[in-house]
């Protein structure tokens, strides 16, 4: 099947919109993701804020795609995931972006939010491999995707960074516009774990390595070549939902995947039209739209200590919000956090 066939009656994600993304003007629109068949990218660069196993020494070569299968009310990347910032690229330009990241020292090519373009991305990854890209490909997503589509990435992607946002369908309906998120995400994550066993190697420090707060100078660092890192963002005031997620992870992923529990929830200063802002505020009323408190942080740490996961990352609590990106700039992040390579 030609990859464009997946776009003529698009059912690539669990929403199964069934629209023609090749000729979207023939129907009511390009579907929930708002994206036509063209693959659009907003930014590419070395990112040093991912988990240590992914960042290692050279940083993760992130490529941020335009559009998304979810509509998270608090999305920090809303400019590209929901508001359409980005430019179309073909297979050749995509390969060239990957090669530039690789030449800049990227440990992997980190594909951020591509769930609505799996068919085309799979074809582009094959062309990139044939064109000289040798570092691992990493799939960075919300996990709101269909197992049958993930099969297209089998053997191409070896590192997986899925979110497990919640197991509460009412919460996912109000915050993500996806009441079936829990069952879709857990099925996708099970597939990822079953098909990508953990492989971690030790890498000696290269000359002129970038210092890292979490690593000793001169010491080797672990690097993931294959496997799954499951991310969960604690949402303020939703301790029970996080406890439910950790229980699921203990039963289904402990020892087979790595857990990354994040406490960096940050209110975003959205710049949007009044009607869009009003809808967003209504959705955000489902939770407490604020930073995580020290008491919540302590409670979470007690919880993860009780579960005693085999391999877990946990962020230190901070009230620094300077990391919030602005994708309208050629450098959306701080210079400490990222090194730009390409911008739309």
Buried (B, 14 or more C-beta within 10 A) or exposed (E): EEBEEBBBEBBBBBBEBEBBBBEBEEEEEBBBBBBBBBBBBBBBBBBBBBBBBBBBBBBBBBBBBBBBBBBBBBBBBBBBBBBEBBBBBEBEBBBBBBBBBBEBBBBBBBBBBBBBBBBBBBBBBBBBBEBEBEBBBBBBBBBBBBBEBBEBBEEBBBBBBBBBBBBBBEBBBBBBBBBEBBEBBBBBBBBBBEBBEBEEEEBEBEEEBBEBEEBEEEEBBEBBBBBBBBBBBBBBBBBEBBBBBBEBBBEBBBEBBBBBBBBBBBBBEBEBEEEEEEEBEEBBEBBBBEBBBEEBBEBBBEBBEEBEBEBBBBBEBEEEEEBBBEBEEEBBBBEEBBBBBBBB
